[in-house]
Amino acid sequence: MHYESIGKIRTPFESPDGMPIQPVGDAAVEGIVELEKAYADGLKDLDGFTHCILLYHFHESDDAAPLEVEPFLDDEPRGVFATRAPQRPNPIGLSVVEIESITDRNVTVNGIDVVDQTPLLDIKPFVPDFDVPSDADTGWLTASKSTIQSKQADDRFLR
C-alpha cells in the first residue's frame, strides 16, 4: 500500500500538547484544509454539506505503537483499537468537522483538532444516515468520569 498526501491541514496548533482531543472539544477552533491544485476539482458539490470527515496522517505521533495505551479520557490502559489515541499501527487520524466555506482549493472548517501542517489523505462528506447508527454503544467511555469538552491533549503521545 502507498498513500500520498492530497494537501495539508492548517491549524493554530504547533504541537499536540494543549489542543482539543476531538473536534467537539472546541467547536470554535478554525482551520483551513488546503488541497494540492491537482485535487481542487474534487471539492465540487461539497459545499452542500455542513460537515465533512478528514482523514490524515498523524505526522507528529511517536513511531512506537503500543497495543495498550492510557487514553486522554481515562486513567486505565485500554486496547489501542478501543481508543482514538494518535499512536497507532497505521498512524491514520479522522476528524468530523463543520464546513464554514469553500474557496478555490481551500476548505475553511470549524472544530479542528490536528497539528498545523498535518498531511491530508482524504475528505469525505459526513452523512448522518450513513455515519450515525441509531443503536451505537460507547463501551468504556460510558463509565468515564471525563468529558471530551474538558480535555486537551497532553504530552503522553508526543515523540
Disulfide bonds with the S-S distance in Angstrom:
none
